Amino acid sequence: MVYSMTAFSRCELSQDQGNLAWELRSVNHRYLEASLRLPEAFRELEGPLRERLRKELGRGKVECTLRFNPASTAHPSLQINQPLVDHLVDAAGRIARQLTNPAPVSPLEILAWPGVLGGAEADQSGLVTQARELFEQALAELKAQRGREGGELKALIEERLDAIEERVGVLRQMMPELLNAHRQKLIDRFAEARLELDGTRVEQELVLLAQKIDVAEELDRLATHVNETRRVLKDKGAIGRRLDFLMQEFNREANTLGSKAIDSRSTQAAVDLKVYIEQMREQVQNIE
């Protein structure tokens, strides 16, 4: 399946603690370049999400932004680890009895002790899990959109391939006629100049000229490139680089055809081919 590198997706989730929203944007890039913008409380997701992107996408510059707006009425429930608090108070009391004028222990210092409060961490863990699940939805939507646009790009490229195939066929049929017309034109010019013609020499010159302007090899290679492009379009995975290479080969043959053109019809055919190839190349730049 052909995938475009240009797409956008947004997924949102509202719940008691607030609103989570992912925005994923993807544009053209030579390689896969992912950037994630996360609130500090969700920073632990960065590594796993980068790995997900590497597995699901082949190329493109992807920007992933997570926004979290806490609910104005949200108050996280705090669960105090009472056995730990009792242990800390008892330990602090024993130490205080061994000191002269000990400072009182602040309740906030006890609350700040690791493990005393569990509710807020539990709530945050649930939010992180929800954010990761929401990311999967946004990524699936992004990939689906890349697939839909890729299908449209494939159809456009196939239309140009059909047009190139048609022009190649016309040129094949036209070449014998063009060569005969060019041969007769040379003979007529010699006759007009009233030059004595050496039949053997003229035929030798015409053979050399025919070899010089023969485009059968270029037409064969164009037909091969058309078939190979159709095959690549059916492949799975990232195919953009292979298609880009094929566009360079198409251009090479079209340029040679233009340099060998011997009349306005063959010149126009070469120009048409270059237009179709350039249109394909522009579309290929968007393909993963």
KEKE-3310 file (N, C-alpha, C; in steps of 0.2 Angstrom, whole numbers, plus 5000, padded with zeros to 4 digits):
npx = (5004:5002:5009:5006:5017:5011:5000:4987:4981:4969:4965:4954:4951:4940:4938:4936:4947:4951:4955:4962:4972:4978:4988:4994:5005:5011:5024:5033:5049:5066:5070:5064:5059:5055:5047:5042:5031:5028:5018:5027:5023:5020:5032:5038:5033:5039:5050:5044:5034:5041:5047:5036:5032:5043:5041:5029:5029:5038:5045:5046:5043:5037:5027:5022:5010:5005:4992:4986:4973:4969:4954:4944:4937:4943:4950:4963:4963:4970:4980:4985:4999:4997:5004:5017:5018:5016:5028:5038:5035:5037:5051:5056:5053:5061:5074:5073:5073:5086:5092:5097:5086:5078:5072:5055:5046:5041:5024:5023:5036:5035:5025:5031:5040:5046:5034:5024:5013:5001:4990:4990:5000:4995:4984:4990:4997:4986:4982:4993:4993:4980:4984:4993:4985:4977:4986:4988:4976:4977:4988:4984:4974:4981:4990:4980:4975:4986:4987:4975:4978:4989:4984:4977:4988:4995:4985:4986:4999:4999:4990:4999:5009:5001:5000:5013:5016:5007:5013:5025:5022:5016:5028:5036:5028:5029:5043:5049:5042:5047:5061:5061:5056:5066:5077:5073:5072:5086:5091:5083:5089:5102:5099:5094:5105:5112:5121:5133:5128:5134:5128:5132:5139:5130:5120:5128:5130:5117:5114:5122:5117:5104:5107:5112:5101:5092:5080:5076:5081:5080:5067:5063:5069:5061:5049:5052:5055:5042:5035:5042:5040:5026:5027:5034:5024:5015:5022:5025:5028:5040:5042:5046:5059:5064:5055:5059:5072:5068:5062:5072:5079:5069:5069:5082:5081:5071:5077:5087:5079:5074:5086:5088:5078:5070:5061:5046:5036:5042:5049:5039:5034:5044:5045:5032:5033:5043:5035:5025:5034:5039:5028:5025:5036:5035:5024:5029:5038:5030:5028:5029)
npy = (4994:5011:5025:5042:5055:5066:5071:5073:5072:5071:5068:5067:5066:5067:5067:5065:5070:5080:5086:5077:5079:5074:5079:5076:5079:5077:5078:5080:5072:5067:5056:5047:5058:5062:5072:5076:5084:5086:5087:5090:5080:5069:5065:5052:5045:5047:5040:5026:5030:5036:5024:5017:5025:5023:5010:5010:5020:5024:5035:5053:5069:5070:5078:5077:5082:5083:5089:5094:5098:5102:5098:5110:5108:5097:5087:5079:5063:5060:5047:5042:5034:5026:5017:5019:5032:5032:5025:5034:5045:5039:5035:5048:5053:5045:5049:5063:5063:5060:5072:5089:5102:5099:5102:5104:5092:5094:5093:5093:5089:5076:5072:5074:5063:5049:5038:5041:5047:5041:5042:5053:5049:5037:5042:5050:5040:5033:5043:5044:5031:5033:5043:5037:5027:5035:5041:5030:5029:5041:5039:5029:5035:5044:5036:5030:5041:5045:5033:5035:5047:5042:5033:5041:5048:5037:5034:5046:5045:5033:5037:5046:5036:5029:5038:5041:5028:5028:5038:5033:5022:5028:5035:5024:5019:5029:5031:5024:5030:5043:5042:5038:5049:5058:5053:5055:5068:5072:5067:5074:5087:5085:5084:5096:5104:5100:5090:5077:5061:5048:5033:5022:5029:5038:5030:5024:5035:5038:5027:5029:5040:5036:5027:5036:5044:5035:5029:5018:5010:5019:5020:5007:5006:5016:5010:4999:5006:5010:4998:4994:5004:5002:4990:4993:5001:4993:4986:4983:4993:5007:5016:5027:5031:5023:5025:5038:5037:5030:5040:5049:5041:5040:5053:5054:5046:5053:5065:5061:5057:5069:5076:5068:5071:5073:5080:5091:5083:5072:5080:5086:5075:5071:5082:5081:5069:5073:5082:5074:5066:5075:5079:5067:5066:5076:5071:5060:5065:5066:5053:5040)
npz = (5000:4996:5005:5010:5016:5022:5033:5046:5063:5076:5093:5107:5124:5137:5155:5173:5179:5170:5153:5140:5125:5110:5096:5080:5068:5051:5039:5024:5023:5022:5030:5045:5056:5072:5084:5100:5111:5127:5142:5158:5167:5160:5154:5155:5145:5133:5127:5125:5116:5105:5100:5096:5085:5077:5073:5066:5056:5041:5035:5036:5044:5059:5071:5087:5099:5116:5125:5141:5151:5167:5176:5183:5195:5199:5212:5218:5226:5241:5248:5263:5270:5283:5293:5289:5292:5306:5310:5306:5314:5327:5326:5324:5337:5346:5342:5345:5359:5362:5360:5363:5366:5353:5337:5332:5323:5307:5300:5286:5282:5285:5276:5264:5264:5255:5249:5258:5254:5243:5234:5225:5216:5211:5204:5194:5187:5181:5173:5164:5158:5151:5142:5134:5128:5121:5112:5104:5097:5090:5082:5074:5067:5060:5052:5044:5037:5030:5022:5015:5007:5001:4992:4983:4978:4972:4962:4954:4949:4942:4931:4925:4921:4912:4902:4898:4893:4882:4874:4871:4864:4852:4848:4844:4833:4825:4821:4810:4799:4801:4800:4786:4780:4783:4777:4763:4763:4764:4752:4743:4745:4741:4728:4724:4726:4715:4715:4711:4715:4725:4726:4735:4745:4749:4755:4765:4773:4777:4784:4795:4800:4804:4814:4823:4826:4831:4842:4848:4859:4870:4871:4874:4887:4893:4893:4901:4914:4916:4919:4930:4939:4941:4947:4959:4965:4970:4981:4998:5013:5015:5000:4994:4991:4981:4971:4968:4963:4952:4945:4942:4932:4922:4918:4913:4901:4894:4892:4883:4872:4868:4864:4852:4844:4828:4821:4823:4828:4835:4844:4851:4858:4866:4874:4880:4887:4897:4904:4910:4918:4927:4934:4940:4948:4957:4964:4970:4979:4990:4995:5006)
capx = (5000:5006:5007:5009:5020:5007:4993:4985:4976:4968:4961:4953:4947:4938:4936:4935:4953:4953:4955:4968:4971:4984:4988:4999:5006:5016:5025:5038:5056:5070:5070:5059:5061:5049:5047:5036:5030:5024:5019:5032:5020:5020:5038:5040:5030:5043:5054:5040:5031:5046:5048:5030:5032:5048:5038:5023:5030:5045:5048:5042:5044:5031:5026:5017:5009:5000:4989:4982:4970:4965:4947:4944:4934:4947:4954:4966:4962:4977:4980:4991:5002:4997:5009:5024:5018:5018:5035:5042:5034:5041:5058:5058:5053:5067:5080:5072:5074:5093:5095:5095:5082:5077:5067:5049:5046:5035:5020:5025:5042:5033:5021:5036:5044:5044:5029:5019:5007:5000:4984:4992:5004:4990:4980:4994:4998:4980:4982:4998:4990:4975:4987:4996:4980:4974:4991:4987:4971:4979:4993:4980:4971:4987:4992:4974:4975:4992:4985:4970:4981:4994:4980:4976:4995:4996:4981:4989:5005:4997:4988:5005:5012:4997:5001:5020:5015:5004:5018:5031:5019:5016:5034:5038:5025:5031:5050:5050:5040:5051:5067:5061:5055:5072:5081:5071:5074:5093:5091:5081:5093:5107:5097:5093:5111:5114:5128:5133:5127:5137:5123:5134:5141:5124:5117:5132:5128:5110:5114:5125:5112:5099:5110:5113:5094:5088:5078:5073:5084:5077:5059:5063:5070:5056:5044:5055:5054:5035:5033:5045:5036:5020:5028:5035:5018:5012:5026:5023:5033:5042:5044:5047:5066:5065:5052:5063:5077:5066:5060:5079:5080:5064:5072:5088:5079:5067:5082:5091:5075:5074:5092:5088:5072:5072:5056:5042:5032:5046:5051:5034:5033:5049:5042:5026:5036:5046:5030:5023:5039:5040:5022:5026:5042:5032:5020:5033:5041:5026:5027:5034)
capy = (5000:5018:5030:5048:5058:5072:5069:5076:5068:5074:5063:5070:5062:5071:5063:5069:5074:5085:5085:5075:5079:5073:5082:5073:5082:5073:5081:5077:5072:5062:5051:5048:5063:5063:5077:5075:5089:5083:5090:5087:5074:5064:5064:5045:5042:5049:5034:5021:5033:5036:5017:5016:5029:5020:5004:5011:5025:5024:5042:5059:5073:5070:5082:5075:5086:5081:5094:5092:5104:5099:5100:5116:5105:5090:5087:5072:5060:5058:5041:5042:5027:5027:5013:5022:5039:5030:5023:5040:5049:5035:5036:5055:5054:5042:5053:5069:5062:5060:5078:5094:5106:5097:5106:5100:5089:5097:5088:5094:5085:5069:5071:5074:5057:5044:5033:5043:5049:5036:5043:5057:5045:5032:5046:5052:5034:5032:5048:5042:5026:5035:5047:5032:5023:5040:5041:5024:5031:5046:5036:5025:5039:5047:5031:5029:5047:5044:5028:5037:5051:5038:5030:5046:5049:5031:5035:5051:5042:5028:5041:5048:5031:5027:5043:5039:5022:5029:5042:5028:5018:5033:5036:5018:5018:5035:5031:5022:5036:5049:5040:5038:5056:5062:5051:5058:5075:5073:5065:5080:5092:5084:5085:5103:5107:5097:5086:5070:5057:5041:5029:5019:5034:5041:5024:5024:5041:5037:5022:5032:5045:5032:5025:5042:5046:5029:5030:5011:5008:5024:5018:5001:5008:5019:5005:4995:5010:5011:4992:4994:5009:4999:4985:4996:5004:4987:4984:4985:4997:5013:5015:5033:5032:5019:5029:5044:5035:5029:5047:5051:5037:5042:5060:5053:5044:5059:5070:5058:5057:5076:5077:5065:5072:5075:5084:5094:5078:5069:5085:5087:5069:5071:5087:5079:5065:5077:5085:5069:5064:5080:5078:5061:5067:5080:5067:5055:5068:5065:5046:5037)
capz = (5000:4996:5010:5009:5022:5024:5037:5053:5067:5083:5097:5113:5130:5143:5161:5179:5181:5165:5146:5136:5118:5106:5089:5077:5061:5048:5033:5020:5026:5019:5035:5050:5062:5077:5090:5105:5116:5132:5149:5162:5171:5155:5151:5154:5138:5127:5125:5122:5110:5099:5098:5092:5079:5072:5071:5062:5051:5038:5034:5037:5050:5063:5077:5092:5105:5120:5130:5147:5155:5173:5178:5188:5201:5201:5218:5218:5233:5244:5253:5268:5272:5291:5296:5288:5296:5313:5310:5305:5321:5332:5325:5326:5344:5349:5341:5348:5366:5363:5358:5368:5362:5346:5333:5331:5316:5303:5296:5279:5281:5285:5270:5259:5264:5249:5251:5263:5250:5237:5230:5219:5211:5208:5199:5189:5184:5177:5167:5159:5154:5146:5137:5130:5124:5117:5107:5099:5093:5086:5077:5069:5062:5056:5047:5040:5033:5026:5017:5010:5003:4997:4987:4978:4974:4967:4956:4949:4946:4937:4926:4921:4918:4906:4897:4895:4889:4876:4870:4869:4858:4847:4845:4841:4827:4821:4820:4803:4795:4802:4797:4779:4778:4784:4771:4757:4763:4762:4745:4739:4746:4737:4721:4723:4725:4709:4717:4709:4721:4725:4729:4741:4750:4752:4759:4771:4777:4779:4790:4801:4803:4807:4820:4828:4829:4833:4849:4851:4866:4875:4871:4878:4894:4896:4895:4907:4919:4918:4922:4937:4944:4943:4952:4966:4968:4973:4986:5005:5016:5012:4993:4991:4988:4975:4966:4967:4959:4945:4942:4939:4926:4917:4916:4909:4894:4891:4889:4877:4867:4866:4860:4846:4840:4821:4819:4828:4832:4840:4849:4856:4861:4871:4879:4884:4892:4902:4908:4914:4923:4932:4938:4944:4953:4962:4969:4973:4985:4996:4997:5012)
cpx = (5004:5004:5010:5012:5016:5001:4993:4980:4975:4963:4960:4949:4946:4936:4937:4941:4955:4952:4962:4967:4978:4983:4995:5000:5012:5017:5031:5045:5059:5070:5064:5062:5055:5051:5041:5036:5025:5024:5024:5029:5020:5026:5040:5038:5035:5047:5049:5036:5035:5047:5042:5030:5037:5045:5032:5024:5037:5048:5043:5044:5037:5031:5020:5016:5004:4998:4985:4979:4966:4958:4947:4941:4938:4951:4957:4965:4969:4976:4986:4993:5003:5003:5016:5024:5020:5025:5039:5041:5038:5048:5060:5058:5059:5073:5079:5074:5082:5096:5093:5092:5081:5072:5061:5049:5040:5031:5021:5031:5040:5029:5026:5040:5041:5039:5024:5012:5006:4995:4986:4995:5000:4986:4984:4996:4992:4980:4987:4996:4985:4978:4990:4991:4977:4979:4990:4982:4973:4984:4989:4977:4976:4989:4986:4974:4981:4991:4980:4974:4986:4990:4979:4983:4996:4992:4984:4995:5004:4994:4994:5008:5008:4999:5008:5020:5012:5009:5023:5028:5018:5023:5037:5035:5027:5038:5051:5048:5045:5058:5067:5060:5062:5077:5079:5072:5081:5094:5089:5086:5100:5105:5096:5100:5115:5121:5127:5133:5130:5132:5126:5136:5135:5120:5121:5130:5122:5110:5117:5121:5106:5101:5110:5106:5090:5086:5075:5075:5081:5070:5059:5064:5065:5050:5046:5053:5046:5033:5036:5042:5030:5021:5030:5029:5014:5015:5023:5029:5035:5045:5046:5054:5067:5061:5056:5068:5074:5064:5067:5080:5075:5067:5078:5086:5075:5072:5086:5086:5074:5080:5092:5082:5074:5067:5051:5038:5036:5048:5046:5032:5038:5047:5037:5029:5039:5041:5027:5027:5039:5034:5022:5031:5039:5028:5024:5037:5037:5025:5032:5039)
cpy = (5006:5022:5036:5050:5064:5070:5073:5072:5072:5069:5067:5066:5067:5066:5068:5073:5080:5082:5083:5076:5078:5076:5079:5076:5078:5077:5078:5077:5066:5055:5052:5053:5064:5068:5076:5081:5087:5087:5086:5080:5068:5062:5057:5042:5043:5043:5029:5024:5034:5029:5015:5019:5025:5013:5005:5016:5024:5030:5047:5063:5073:5074:5079:5079:5084:5088:5091:5098:5101:5102:5105:5113:5098:5091:5080:5069:5058:5052:5041:5035:5028:5023:5016:5029:5037:5028:5029:5044:5045:5036:5043:5056:5051:5046:5060:5068:5061:5067:5083:5100:5104:5101:5101:5097:5092:5092:5088:5089:5078:5067:5070:5067:5052:5039:5034:5044:5044:5038:5047:5053:5040:5036:5048:5046:5032:5037:5046:5036:5028:5039:5042:5028:5028:5041:5036:5026:5036:5044:5032:5029:5043:5043:5030:5035:5047:5039:5031:5042:5048:5035:5035:5048:5043:5032:5040:5049:5037:5031:5043:5042:5028:5032:5042:5033:5023:5033:5037:5024:5022:5034:5030:5017:5024:5035:5029:5027:5042:5048:5040:5045:5060:5060:5054:5065:5077:5072:5071:5086:5092:5085:5092:5106:5104:5094:5079:5065:5050:5037:5025:5023:5037:5036:5024:5030:5041:5032:5025:5037:5041:5029:5030:5044:5041:5030:5023:5009:5013:5022:5012:5002:5012:5014:5000:4999:5010:5004:4992:4998:5006:4994:4988:4999:4999:4984:4987:4989:5004:5012:5021:5034:5029:5022:5035:5043:5033:5035:5050:5047:5038:5049:5059:5051:5049:5064:5068:5058:5064:5078:5074:5066:5075:5079:5087:5089:5075:5074:5086:5081:5069:5077:5085:5074:5068:5080:5080:5066:5069:5080:5072:5062:5071:5076:5062:5058:5067:5058:5044:5033)
cpz = (5000:5001:5009:5016:5025:5027:5043:5056:5074:5087:5104:5118:5135:5149:5167:5180:5176:5158:5143:5129:5115:5099:5086:5070:5058:5041:5030:5023:5023:5023:5040:5055:5066:5082:5094:5110:5121:5139:5153:5165:5167:5152:5150:5148:5132:5123:5121:5116:5104:5096:5094:5085:5074:5069:5066:5056:5048:5037:5036:5043:5054:5070:5081:5098:5109:5125:5135:5151:5161:5173:5183:5195:5203:5207:5219:5226:5235:5249:5257:5270:5280:5294:5295:5292:5304:5314:5310:5312:5326:5332:5327:5333:5348:5348:5344:5356:5367:5362:5363:5363:5355:5343:5332:5324:5313:5299:5289:5277:5281:5278:5264:5258:5259:5252:5255:5259:5244:5232:5224:5214:5207:5202:5193:5184:5179:5171:5162:5155:5149:5141:5132:5125:5119:5111:5102:5094:5088:5080:5072:5064:5058:5050:5042:5035:5028:5020:5012:5005:4998:4991:4981:4974:4969:4961:4951:4946:4940:4931:4921:4917:4912:4900:4894:4891:4882:4871:4867:4863:4852:4843:4841:4834:4822:4818:4813:4798:4795:4799:4789:4776:4778:4779:4765:4757:4762:4755:4741:4740:4742:4729:4719:4722:4719:4710:4714:4715:4720:4729:4736:4746:4753:4757:4766:4776:4781:4785:4796:4804:4807:4814:4825:4830:4831:4841:4852:4858:4871:4876:4875:4885:4897:4898:4901:4914:4921:4921:4929:4942:4946:4948:4959:4969:4972:4980:4993:5008:5013:5005:4990:4988:4982:4969:4964:4962:4952:4941:4938:4932:4921:4914:4911:4901:4891:4888:4883:4871:4864:4862:4853:4842:4833:4818:4824:4832:4837:4846:4854:4860:4867:4877:4884:4889:4898:4907:4913:4919:4928:4936:4942:4950:4958:4967:4973:4979:4991:4998:5001:5009)
residu = (MET:VAL:TYR:SER:MET:THR:ALA:PHE:SER:ARG:CYS:GLU:LEU:SER:GLN:ASP:GLN:GLY:ASN:LEU:ALA:TRP:GLU:LEU:ARG:SER:VAL:ASN:HIS:ARG:TYR:LEU:GLU:ALA:SER:LEU:ARG:LEU:PRO:GLU:ALA:PHE:ARG:GLU:LEU:GLU:GLY:PRO:LEU:ARG:GLU:ARG:LEU:ARG:LYS:GLU:LEU:GLY:ARG:GLY:LYS:VAL:GLU:CYS:THR:LEU:ARG:PHE:ASN:PRO:ALA:SER:THR:ALA:HIS:PRO:SER:LEU:GLN:ILE:ASN:GLN:PRO:LEU:VAL:ASP:HIS:LEU:VAL:ASP:ALA:ALA:GLY:ARG:ILE:ALA:ARG:GLN:LEU:THR:ASN:PRO:ALA:PRO:VAL:SER:PRO:LEU:GLU:ILE:LEU:ALA:TRP:PRO:GLY:VAL:LEU:GLY:GLY:ALA:GLU:ALA:ASP:GLN:SER:GLY:LEU:VAL:THR:GLN:ALA:ARG:GLU:LEU:PHE:GLU:GLN:ALA:LEU:ALA:GLU:LEU:LYS:ALA:GLN:ARG:GLY:ARG:GLU:GLY:GLY:GLU:LEU:LYS:ALA:LEU:ILE:GLU:GLU:ARG:LEU:ASP:ALA:ILE:GLU:GLU:ARG:VAL:GLY:VAL:LEU:ARG:GLN:MET:MET:PRO:GLU:LEU:LEU:ASN:ALA:HIS:ARG:GLN:LYS:LEU:ILE:ASP:ARG:PHE:ALA:GLU:ALA:ARG:LEU:GLU:LEU:ASP:GLY:THR:ARG:VAL:GLU:GLN:GLU:LEU:VAL:LEU:LEU:ALA:GLN:LYS:ILE:ASP:VAL:ALA:GLU:GLU:LEU:ASP:ARG:LEU:ALA:THR:HIS:VAL:ASN:GLU:THR:ARG:ARG:VAL:LEU:LYS:ASP:LYS:GLY:ALA:ILE:GLY:ARG:ARG:LEU:ASP:PHE:LEU:MET:GLN:GLU:PHE:ASN:ARG:GLU:ALA:ASN:THR:LEU:GLY:SER:LYS:ALA:ILE:ASP:SER:ARG:SER:THR:GLN:ALA:ALA:VAL:ASP:LEU:LYS:VAL:TYR:ILE:GLU:GLN:MET:ARG:GLU:GLN:VAL:GLN:ASN:ILE:GLU)
# end
